[in-house]
Amino acid sequence: MKTRPDSISGPILAELIEKFVSHLSESRTDCYFSMESYKAMDADVKKENLSSMQQLGVEMTVRYGKYLNLLKEDAENGLRFVLMNCEEFLKKQQRTVVSSLCCLQEHYAGYDWFASSIFLIMSGDREKTLMFLQQFSCLLVSAFLWLPRLHLSMHLPVTTVEYGIHPVYFCSAHHIEMLLKAELPLVCSAFHMSGFTPSQICLQWITQCFWNYMDWSEICHYIAICIFLGPDYQIYMCISVFRHLQQDILKHTEA
């Protein structure tokens, strides 16, 4: 990735993560979560089945995919099929919570950027994408890369679910702040002076899979590194981005 970044992209990357995840999901010791049997719904997926936010996300994803020459004309229906089926098979591992909080309603409040990223990596192949996500959902790294994975999850303590705070915030973002203090004290001080926490921006980056922040090849590398080397690389990635931006951050702080 460092010497020839373009070598791990496209069909090669798709096949690599597909085989890697398939291999791990067959091993009991690597499966952190149980995998429920699920048969994909093959009914026509219509626009009204998705929320307005999801529909907007689908349109943005398809537009971006076509710009990258990864998707064909009929990609929109394929992505809707993936998103709706993901929601259905994840529901099997959710608990019921009565709350007025927007983030604790039946549907995940945001858009599923991770599933959309995998759809693009798989060049719009809906079956391959869905199969990959089902197998991926067994692995611990899915809890940190794929935020809807733990929405209302029965794998979390009831109190954690009721607070509506995702583990990415109290695990990854917490460790990012701890490491930032040790590795980049000036950046840490700059955030402290601004009254804005690094965890806020990191949660935004992670939730969106770095969309709108990194180029597509870098987004692919972020996903691949975390899958191959473990979820702690999500933390190192954020720290390295802060290191890269250090001079800009300090310049803005002075201004």
Secondary structure, DSSP 4 states (H G I P E B T S, - for coil): --S-GGGS-HHHHHHHHHHHHHHHHT-TTT--S---------S---GGGS-HHHHHHHHHHHHHHHHTT---TTHHHHHHHHHHHHHHHHHTTB-----S-GGGSSS-SS--HHHHHHHHHTTT-HHHHHHHHHHHTTSTTHHHH-GGGGTTBTTS-HHHHHHT--HIIIIIIHHHHHHHHHH-HHHHHHHHHHT--HHHHHHHHHHTTTTTTS-HHHHHHHHHHHHHH-THHHHHHHHHHHHHTHHHHHHHHH-
